[in-house]
């Protein structure tokens, strides 16, 4: 099961935060509208995103601050994100 590889992260989230909690996601993706759209689709429409392109414009850094209900909800986002080709999850 994919969740097993996130067991350490889940433990750290449970130990360090009180839920619900504001959580900051950070991703780096190849610069393409399709990839940006895929990341945006991981979150509800009202979610705020901040973007920063690399100097050579080949990559985009995306930061998302979102109120999350639980550590499992955070891990669910990461599990979905890992299927986006070329994504780096920070």
Secondary structure as UniProt FT lines:
FT   HELIX           2..6
FT   HELIX           7..16
FT   STRAND          21..30
FT   HELIX           33..40
FT   TURN            41..42
FT   TURN            45..46
FT   STRAND          49..53
FT   TURN            55..56
FT   STRAND          59..68
FT   HELIX           71..81
FT   TURN            82..83
FT   TURN            85..86
FT   STRAND          88..89
//
